[in-house]
Amino acid sequence: MKNSEQKIIDSHLHLDHIHTKHPDRIRWMRERGIIPISWAFAMNIENRESLAAYLRTQADLIHRLNGEGMKCFFLSGIHPRNIPPDLDAEDVKALLSPFLDDPLCLGIGEIGLELGSPREKEIFSAQLAMGEHLREKGKCLGVHTPRENKPKITREILSVLEKYPGLEEITVIDHCMPETIARVLEKGYRAGVTLSPIKASFRDAEEILRRHSEDLNRIMCNTDSGTVFHEDVFRLHCSEDFREVQSSLTFENALQFFRL
Ligand SMILES: [Zn+2]
């Protein structure tokens, strides 16, 4: 990373939705040296074709913004809430593979479980089956955990992941909370903490750091901004209370993990 001005990485957000709903925030992030990593999540997916079109549009936007001088990256993947009924698990590889040759694509995400249905597990597994290939390419996996039933679904996510050993180093499990992060870290994964009024608060972050200080270098903060924009990662970066750890949480750990 050459530009010494850039000292913040928002390790999970949705740049396409920010671009549509809050276009002024693109410049806001640029002015503050924030490098966004945009995870795939579409609003309306009816079929396989609309999912493919969405993923293409997301990639194109990231390229356009880079062309305009904004450093940004993306993950391409099938979110558990974006699974079209006509998608076969066998089609997943053909759908995602082309993006993995793109230097601005850092891997597959966001993937995971929302309700934990067999169908979600099938598509999650089909994406994890590409993990070995991702590892060879130096790319990673970005995994979503839901707001509802978080401890239970996080356990189910971890048990699906267990069938794909060897991916710990390239996998981040995101939206961790004080009650779910221990298990994620124990298993050797990176943990994402989403800071916003609807997810983790600064108090949650303090609690996590108090209990897991030895794993500080495996924790990454983000805002998951999209249709709603959150400034919390920037605020944490500026906060006196987190001065000792802010560079790890809002820059260094993501820089290393995503190999930027
Ligand atoms: Zn997200």
Boltz pocket constraint, residues with backbone or C-beta under 6 A from the ligand:
constraints:
  - pocket:
      binder: B
      contacts: [[A, 12], [A, 13], [A, 14], [A, 39], [A, 41], [A, 110], [A, 224]]
      max_distance: 6.0
